[in-house]
């Protein structure tokens, strides 16, 4: 079954026909085209594509923020946030989900960003694997972790929270990892993608893990309205959700090296404000931990 899944996943990465796209979408939705791995194997997949950084001179294990990039892969935006987090005295773990799967920039933009491959429900297994890798690193205070995701990374975290709240294992994970551990103190979503084919509708999000989000008012890539509706349902179900809609901003407003796309505009002031807000969220979450 694993071999068949790998073959189908590979074909989905190459197909360009309408019928092929439909078949890949169906396979992703049902989970049968998703490669399945144990938690240890998922960790091995990420090994070599995870960067752990600790504040200089830290003489003890530090609370750490685990980062999940957008569909295009690692960009300067992760480096900018990492610098702010390190300056605040926390560690960072930057997860290269695309690179771990051999997905370069062109394949990312043409396949991941178009939902042809690597849906959030598949990448949710990376969340569990990254947490396990953090727990094995003595430099990290694994009792105090936070997760942040941009765009596709936000979708990934939402689906991971949905699986956890429903007490279900992510589609790509075998044997372990039903619920996220309670030492994940908080999650932060930056202009997350919340529309189809996001698996969760908000009501099954893990009620023990708070969600904070920054939405961009002029976002036409990941429309804020989809997230507002998802978050409203989550709040009605008892999930702790705190989101802010920042008017006048586009998708990837905090990314200085954006692709040439008229739908995206970098805003240095808003980017700085977002990084400051993140550090405040982390301070509150880790103090309570």
C-alpha positions, 0 to 999 in steps of 0.5 A: 500500500505504501508503494502504491501511495508513493507511485500515485503521489509521484504521478500527481506531481507530474499530471497536467490533465483535467482528469489527472487533477481531479484524480489527484484531488480525490486521492488527496481528499480520501488520503489514499494517495498520501505516503504513510510513515510512522512518526519515526520515519516522518522525523527521518524525512525532516532530518536535515531540513530542520534548522534549530537556533537557540539564543546565544549564551542560553545556559538552559533549555529554552521555550521554542517556536516551531515554524511552518512556511507557506506553499512556496517554501522557506523564504526571507520572512522566516528569517526575519521572524526568527531573528525577532524571536531569538532576540526575545530569548526564545528558540526557533525550529524552522521546518523545511517541509518542501525541501524534505520532499525534494520540492524546489521553488518551481514545483512548489509554485506550480504544484503545492501552491495550486493544491496539486500535491502536499495538502495540509492534511498530509503535511500535518504529520510534519507537525507531529514529527517536528514536536517529536524532534524538539522533544529529543533536543536538550536545548529545547524546553519541550514543555513550552512549544508554540507553532506558527504557520504562514498561508499553507503552513497555517492550513497545515496547523489548522488541519493538525489541530482538527485531527487532534481535536477529533482524536484522529491520526493525520492521514500521512501518519501510521501508528502514533500521533493521535493528539497533539501534546498539551505542551504546545502552548499556543499557535499563531497563523499568519494569513492562513489558507482556510478555504477548500480543501482545508479539512477542518471547519473549525468545530473540531479544533483541539480545544486545549490549544489556543489559536491566534491569527493575523488576517489580511483585509485585502487578501485574495489568495487566502481570503480572510472571510473564509478564516473568519467563518472558520474561527467563528465556528471554532469559538462557538465550539469552545476553542480559544481563538483570537484573530485580528483583521488588518485592513489594507494588507495583502497576502504575504504582506510581511514577505520582502522577497515576494514573487512578481504577483500583483496580488501581493505587496510587501509592507515593512511597517506591518511586517514589523508590527506582526513580529512584535505581536508574535513576541507578545503572544509567545511571552504570554503563552510561555509565562502561563506554561 
